[in-house]
Amino acid sequence: MNQAFLIILTTLCISGLIKLAVAEGGFCSAASSIIDSGSNTNQLYWKATNPTLSPSHLQDLPGFTRSVYKRDHALITPESHVFSPLPEWTLTSGAYLITPAMGSHFVMYLAKMQENSMSGLPPYDAERFIFVVQGAVTFSNISGINQKLMVDSYAYLPRNFHHSIRCDASATLVVFERRCSSLENLYTEQIVGSTDQQPLLETPGEVFQLRKLIPTSISYDFNIHIMDFEPGEYLNVKEVHYNQHGLLLLEGQGIYRLGDHWYPVQAGDVIWMAPFVPQWYAALGKTRTRYLLYKDVNRNPL
Ligand SMILES: *[C@@H]1O[C@H](CO)[C@@H](O)[C@H](O)[C@H]1NC(C)=O
């Protein structure tokens, strides 16, 4: 009965599309935006900030969410993101998705910047990594050099590094911050780049494509990986390791295994993986999966 009802509603929506394009809110306009969004398909990562509405709008039931929070992992899906003004930033709302309250040693948040917005500085001794998911920002450092960061661009800022991120129109950033675990006489440097400029790295025994956005040198205590899987590809190693992860799915969909749970995931989803949680991914669907992954490296865990 539900199925028949939905088919009728969908048909009504499609046949009434021109009229509905001006309607805001409600079931039919949600269905029509699936079709509207076709005009966005050339924009990189647009699904990360506009996750697919079919079938999730059908799941938009009272009390329903795919999000879970467990001792050693969490899945935080877009319908449960809660935004509030970001401390220190102007005209920017943020959703903290991973914080030390979960057991992580880093924070991961989304920052939605409006017209004429500006970043604040991270806490004392915290290093920062930003990645543009939507829109564009201007990054400036103390030398007064301005650099435009578009979608797919990123910056790494060492601890106590004076900088600002300004936005003229609108932008969404994913931000990672952690208190730097520095080694004596070793210093990190500002890095600005974009994913497409990074070389593909060897992944012995694995089929996915790997890029690293931060130098692998011992000075850096974390890295950000960009991992690509074609539909049907999956991790060979069922990983269990001491490192922790914060993950943002930028494109595609698949199944993430975390501990004894198997989660359907898609672009826009965020995952927290505590040390030693068994983890595995398989890409499904018709388009590639790309995800961005924080990983702590180069430090003795003792
Ligand atoms: C500021 O950015 C420019 C361009 O990326 C860079 O050459 C310069 O070294 C940076 N200044 C500092 C203090 O890192």
The ligand as a Tripos MOL2 file, in Angstrom:
@<TRIPOS>MOLECULE
LIG
   14    14     1     0     0
SMALL
NO_CHARGES

@<TRIPOS>ATOM
      1 C1         52.4790   32.9940    3.4070 C.3       1 LIG1
      2 O1         52.0400   32.3810    2.1960 O.3       1 LIG1
      3 C2         52.9700   32.4420    1.1330 C.3       1 LIG1
      4 C3         52.3070   31.8250   -0.0770 C.3       1 LIG1
      5 O2         51.8740   30.5110    0.1690 O.3       1 LIG1
      6 C4         54.2520   31.7330    1.5220 C.3       1 LIG1
      7 O3         55.2100   31.8380    0.4720 O.3       1 LIG1
      8 C5         54.8060   32.3520    2.8070 C.3       1 LIG1
      9 O4         55.9330   31.6180    3.2310 O.3       1 LIG1
     10 C6         53.7350   32.3170    3.8980 C.3       1 LIG1
     11 N1         54.2000   32.9690    5.1050 N.am      1 LIG1
     12 C7         54.4860   32.2760    6.2120 C.2       1 LIG1
     13 C8         54.8800   33.0880    7.3960 C.3       1 LIG1
     14 O5         54.4190   31.0510    6.2840 O.2       1 LIG1
@<TRIPOS>BOND
     1     1     2 1
     2     1    10 1
     3     2     3 1
     4     3     4 1
     5     3     6 1
     6     4     5 1
     7     6     7 1
     8     6     8 1
     9     8     9 1
    10     8    10 1
    11    10    11 1
    12    11    12 1
    13    12    13 1
    14    12    14 2
@<TRIPOS>SUBSTRUCTURE
     1 LIG1         1 GROUP 0 **** ****
